[in-house]
Amino acid sequence: GEPALYAPGPHDLGRVMAEWAQSVERLDELPARAVPAWVRRERDALAGLLARVRLEPVDHVVHFDIRDDNLLVRPDGGVVFLDWGAFGVGPAWTDPLLARLERVDRPWFDDSLASSPALVRAGDDVVTGVLAGLGTHLALRAHTARDVGLPGLADFRRRESARFLGGAARRLGV
């Protein structure tokens, strides 16, 4: 039968990260311009980083869509997380990392990692692996997905892919 368009319940972020790893394995499906040349040159190293990411325990409830527009600050300073439609079960560092992605293209991103105990425990290889995996996955989706009724989604994926891969390149020194 046809797969369900929406399956209720938490996303399995272990499976999501496996898709990111598969995206690195599928680089040959992309035109040359879809990812920077260093991604193809460093394919084996990126696969190794993503293998490390996949070893992370997937044992925390995570929001998985932390952005400015999904946070509400109460008058007393407390924060309420809104829009739990993408929630899942994933590593403890998921939400602290996602909360920083808006600034992945700035040195602030790297400097901010030390303020999160979960990201410190995860380590630099995990953070860099996530950036490379997510960036490569978005490039692949921009090239292969057919999103009916969402004409700007492929361009958005290309822009975000470039930002995430740029952050990974900065961290790898390539």
C-alpha positions, 0 to 999 in steps of 0.5 A: 500500500501507499505510505502514510503522509503523516504517521502520528507519534514521535520521529525516530531521530536515529532513522533520520540520522541514518538518512543523512548518512545515506545522503553522503553515500549518494553523492554520485546522484548529485550534479557537481554544483549541488555540493562544494567540491570538498564534500566529494573529496572528504566523502570517507571522512564525512561517512566516518563522522556520521558513523560517530553520530549514529552511535549517539544514544537516542533516548531523549524526547526532543522538540526537533524544531527549535527556532525563534518562532517556536519559543514564547517567553512569558512575562516572568522570563520562563520559556514555553516551547510551541509547535511540537508537531516534529517532536521525536526521540533523539540524542540529548544534544539535538535541541541545543544544536538545532537552537544554534543553527540559525547562526551556523555561518558565524563564528558565534556558532562554534563559540556557543557550543561550550555553553551547552553541557550536552554539546560538550559531551557529544564533542566536535565530531558529532556537531561537525558530522550533523552539519555535514550530514544535514547539509548533504541531505538537504542538497540531495532533497533539493535535487531529488524531491518533488514537492508539489505546491511548494515551489520555493522549497528546493531553493530553501534546501539549497540555501540551507545546505550551503550554510550547513556545509559552510559551517562544516567546512569551517570546522574541518578547516577545508 
